[in-house]
Amino acid sequence: MNVVDKLMLGQNNFIAIVEICSKYYLISITDKGVNILKELEEFHHLPDGKESSVKFNNILDKYKKTFNLRKQQ
């Protein structure tokens, strides 16, 4: 497992993008455990050393919008 990026939500609460067996997942990390929230099917990680204007929050916003659209249908 490789942690691509993570965002702290509160004390001992994080969400992260991880790579497992060449697939990417959005996970939650808390005192109680780690849970896979969603497989990120269209996520493409840039190799180390390559800067990008894409930030974790932008990626999260994209998936939140997609989830909300599906939920409304």
Backbone hydrogen bonds, N-H to C=O, Kabsch-Sander energy under -0.5 kcal/mol:
donor,donor_aa,acceptor,acceptor_aa,energy
2,N,19,E,-2.1
4,V,2,N,-0.7
4,V,17,I,-2.7
5,D,17,I,-1.4
7,L,15,I,-2.9
9,L,13,N,-3.2
10,G,13,N,-1.5
13,N,10,G,-2.1
14,F,29,I,-2.5
15,I,7,L,-2.1
16,A,27,I,-2.3
17,I,5,D,-2.8
18,V,16,A,-0.5
18,V,25,Y,-2.4
19,E,2,N,-2.9
20,I,18,V,-0.5
20,I,23,K,-3.1
23,K,20,I,-1.4
25,Y,18,V,-2.4
26,L,38,K,-3.1
27,I,16,A,-2.9
27,I,25,Y,-0.6
28,S,35,N,-2.6
29,I,14,F,-2.7
30,T,33,G,-2.7
33,G,30,T,-0.8
35,N,28,S,-2.1
37,L,26,L,-3.1
37,L,35,N,-0.6
38,K,26,L,-1.6
40,L,24,Y,-2.8
41,E,39,E,-1.3
43,F,40,L,-1.3
50,K,47,P,-1.7
51,E,49,G,-0.7
55,K,53,S,-0.6
59,I,55,K,-1.9
60,L,56,F,-2.8
61,D,57,N,-2.6
62,K,58,N,-1.9
63,Y,59,I,-1.9
64,K,60,L,-2.4
65,K,61,D,-2.4
66,T,62,K,-2.0
67,F,63,Y,-2.4
68,N,64,K,-2.7
69,L,65,K,-2.3
70,R,66,T,-2.1
71,K,67,F,-2.3
72,Q,68,N,-1.8
73,Q,69,L,-1.0
